[in-house]
Every structure is written in structure tokens, then in C-alpha cells.
């Protein structure tokens, strides 16, 4: 499945559901609140950096993207193909001390 295409189509048609967890993380992000328009920008300027095919209820992916003002964001999104809906599970600004170029986890 082309994750990026499906996710982008859903964002463009407003077929997006934010989980309670995602909303909480967006409001309480340590680097500053994340707004829905920033999530859209980052998702549309993105790449899949990890896939979680075994996730329940739907397989999901970790997406890295940057907003128009170059703010790096990670989003974990699942795709519900029955309802043609993207579910945003969480969104956060990756800590550069934990990520290499925001794309690979640093070894601890």
C-alpha cells in the first residue's frame, strides 16, 4: 500500500481522526504546542521512516516531515481502509538528542 498517498488523500479531504492521546501530546509538546495545520504541513512534506504492520486495530507508520517554517514533526498514523480515514495516533517534535537527522533513533 502506498501509505503516503492514502494519508495525504485523507488529509486533503479532511478524513482525519485525532486520538485523545494525539491531541494531548499536541497541546503539551515540550518544544511548544503543535497545531493541526502544522500536522497537515508536515504530513504533506514527509517520508515514512518506520512501519508497524502488526499494530492493532490497523497497521501504522511513523512519518517524519517538516512544516512550512521548517519545524520537524513525527506523526504515527494508521489508515482505516474500510472508512477511508487516517487516524493520527500521536504527534510530537522529535528531540534532536534522540534522533539522527530526525529519521533514525540514536543508540542508547
BATOR-498072 format. One line per field, with one value per residue (C-alpha): x, y, z; residue number from 1. Coordinates in Angstrom, 3 decimals, always signed. Layout:
N
px [X:...]
py [Y:...]
pz [Z:...]
pos [NUM:...]
//
This chain:
108
px [+0.000:+1.193:+0.904:+1.859:-0.677:-3.551:-2.675:-2.306:-5.632:-7.336:-5.761:-6.794:-10.396:-10.489:-10.929:-8.697:-9.366:-7.031:-6.932:-7.265:-3.607:-2.549:-4.489:-2.934:+0.580:-0.011:-1.176:+1.606:+4.581:+7.817:+9.042:+5.758:+2.165:+1.562:-1.385:-3.438:-2.265:+1.333:+0.473:-1.044:+2.043:+4.438:+2.419:+2.298:+6.093:+7.019:+8.528:+7.720:+10.624:+9.175:+6.317:+4.334:+2.384:+1.365:-0.303:-3.909:-6.566:-4.827:-1.245:+0.502:+3.562:+5.879:+6.124:+8.758:+8.030:+8.668:+6.225:+6.408:+8.572:+10.887:+9.631:+10.375:+7.489:+6.875:+3.402:+2.215:-0.728:-2.933:-5.176:-8.689:-9.339:-12.994:-13.844:-11.004:-9.875:-6.489:-6.150:-3.447:-2.257:+0.381:+2.322:+5.463:+8.532:+11.457:+14.219:+17.467:+19.365:+17.430:+17.311:+19.869:+18.588:+15.155:+14.979:+16.911:+16.877:+20.206:+21.531:+21.394]
py [+0.000:+3.490:+4.933:+8.443:+8.686:+7.338:+9.518:+12.640:+11.997:+11.676:+14.878:+16.745:+15.515:+16.143:+12.424:+12.588:+11.486:+12.614:+10.296:+11.754:+10.866:+12.780:+15.875:+15.708:+15.380:+18.250:+20.562:+19.565:+19.230:+20.148:+22.243:+24.160:+23.402:+21.667:+22.855:+20.814:+22.924:+22.040:+18.343:+18.727:+20.587:+18.011:+15.051:+16.526:+17.175:+13.783:+10.360:+7.109:+6.244:+3.217:+0.809:-1.081:-3.686:-5.649:-2.726:-3.259:-2.219:-1.002:-1.124:+2.204:+4.170:+6.732:+9.721:+12.441:+15.762:+19.462:+22.327:+25.330:+27.089:+24.036:+22.638:+18.894:+16.671:+12.982:+11.542:+7.989:+7.409:+4.431:+4.010:+2.591:+1.345:+0.497:+4.119:+5.680:+7.502:+8.388:+8.022:+10.214:+8.230:+10.658:+13.707:+15.189:+17.228:+14.800:+15.594:+16.010:+14.371:+11.143:+11.161:+11.306:+13.860:+13.189:+9.940:+7.297:+6.612:+7.113:+4.085:+4.458]
pz [+0.000:-0.758:+2.766:+1.815:-0.992:+1.135:+4.122:+2.020:+0.263:+3.644:+4.953:+1.820:+2.123:+5.896:+6.613:+9.698:+13.251:+16.044:+19.044:+22.521:+23.034:+19.898:+20.995:+24.473:+23.042:+20.613:+23.416:+25.810:+23.445:+25.263:+22.308:+22.010:+21.110:+17.776:+15.705:+13.244:+10.291:+11.244:+11.257:+7.791:+6.529:+7.961:+6.703:+3.195:+3.250:+4.586:+4.444:+6.193:+8.493:+10.305:+9.620:+12.248:+10.240:+13.337:+15.137:+16.189:+15.155:+11.981:+10.712:+11.238:+10.197:+11.735:+9.444:+9.521:+7.897:+8.257:+8.415:+6.100:+8.717:+8.870:+12.204:+12.291:+13.376:+13.784:+13.465:+13.946:+11.628:+10.896:+7.881:+8.130:+4.598:+5.328:+6.142:+4.101:+7.226:+8.704:+12.447:+13.981:+16.972:+18.193:+17.035:+18.542:+17.740:+17.833:+20.286:+18.292:+21.165:+20.486:+16.673:+13.862:+11.326:+12.867:+10.874:+12.808:+16.511:+18.241:+20.066:+23.838]
pos [1:2:3:4:5:6:7:8:9:10:11:12:13:14:15:16:17:18:19:20:21:22:23:24:25:26:27:28:29:30:31:32:33:34:35:36:37:38:39:40:41:42:43:44:45:46:47:48:49:50:51:52:53:54:55:56:57:58:59:60:61:62:63:64:65:66:67:68:69:70:71:72:73:74:75:76:77:78:79:80:81:82:83:84:85:86:87:88:89:90:91:92:93:94:95:96:97:98:99:100:101:102:103:104:105:106:107:108]
//
